[in-house]
Amino acid sequence: MGVAMVRNRSGVVLALVVMQAGFAAGCRTVSKSITETVLEHEQVKQWRVHYGSRTHYTLSNDSMKDVEFEGTLNVGDTIVRYQRGLVAQAQCVAEKTTKLLDAVRERTGVAVTTRTTMYLLRFDQKPQNFDIVLAVEPNEFPLPLFVMAGDESCESILIQNRSYPYLVVHELVETSLAAGKRGGVVLPDLSWGFLGLTVHANNHTRWFRDGMANYAGYVAYRALSQTIPSSPEFQYREMLLHANPFSALAQVGPKLFRWVQSSETPDERTYYSAALGLFMLIEDQFGPEAIRNIVAEIGKHNVVDGRDLLAITRRILRTDIRQLVKDLEFPQFRMDLERVTPALALNKGLNLQAGLCVTSIDEKGIAGKAGLKANDVITAVGTTPLLSQLDFELALFKARKQQAVTLAVQRQPAQTLSIELPLHKSDASDATDKSPGKRHRHLKKGSSDLPPLAAF
């Protein structure tokens, strides 16, 4: 998730598009040409109706003028503004957020210097999408948390807001790394334009900034999910959790270390997932203390760029992290999976409450040759039940040194199967590794370096 910060006289405008609505707000009329066609009784081959949802919310200076807040409270670096009757919920949210951030600091070693201000906003119908365009301080991240009237418990608020905790923790960690107050700044990529020319300063640190932020969000999600494990709704958050970290990392390979802000492509989500997979791989191979040691070493310097990060990780891990990624083997099964939800079960006539439905499959791929078919539901890997795609990836990652794993499969209408799924080497082509670039001089403790510029 990227954050664009623009300085002006009123402070800093934080423009964060969390989810962009598919349609503009408000009702739109049927296009004039189609209306005329209907009036002329001509046959219409295709309808094009543009209708916008009113459940899109923008947190802005203007929208805040219309909100009556009863009060504001602080717990640590967490600020919560709340509407009438929500003081107890605000206290609960603030305390849980502070506790989560403490767990993130302990697990990752990152000094979270950006604070968060949360706005508890009550609605009859919870907005599905929201934007944040709000004047705030440079070290502050604002986030709306929507409260459904009549279902206002603290647990309900945390369950119903998909942005919590992954998004808020991700942004707090990433902005703290890029603009830390205590040294150890991981230089972000910069872009600016003039006379129609866009100039980019690519520091090749995005793999670390977004990877660490994704990992921190994952740590927070796991910690919070342990306190409310009974809610299936809380588990429906794979869009923010990056559900395919290891298969994405195997697919992207060493190209991850050349991922920059100016190279946004349709594969962006794959890179986000791969960045999370990298830190989960480091944790698995070297333990969480290795991540803390890397962060501590970064903190000894004022600023670091991508070349410095590669050198630091080499010293701490005693291995070339690019080679570690290149050597990762994770099977690419060439099939699409979708979590079984109540709606999907009803639409497909499934008598299951959990599992992963095979929505499409390449019969010539590993999974197809093993015997899986479209509309099969994978309920377990070995003895591990599956509630999400991330569960599937984690189970395969733990078993990656085995020749095969056993899948428990339900096939309609009422057939129970046991399928051996080979864990072959990925059939994705290996990417050619390249050096991430040269510096004008080697990093010295307490020194800063002007990053190279690339014009596009």
Secondary structure, DSSP 8 states (H G I E B T S, - for coil): ---EEEEETTEEEEEEESS--SS-SSB----HHHHHHHHTT---S-----B--S-EEEEEHHHHHT--EEEEEEETTEEEEEETT-HHHHHHHHHHHHHHHHHHHHHH------EEEEEEEEESS--SEEEEEEEE-TTEEEEEEEEETTB--HHHHHHH-TTTTHHHHHHHHHHHHHS-SSS-EE---EEEEETTEEEEE--S-HHHHHHHHHHHHHHHHHHHHTTSTT-HHHH--HHHHTS-HHHHHHHHGGGGGG--GGG--TTHHHHHHHHHHHHHHHHHHH-HHHHHHHHHHHTTSSEE-HHHHHHHHHHHHSS-HHHHHHT-------EEEEE--HHHHHHHT---SSSEEEEEE-TTSHHHHHT--TT-EEEEETTEE-SSHHHHHHHHHHTTTSSEEEEEEEETTTEEEEEEEE-----S-----------SS---TT-------EE-
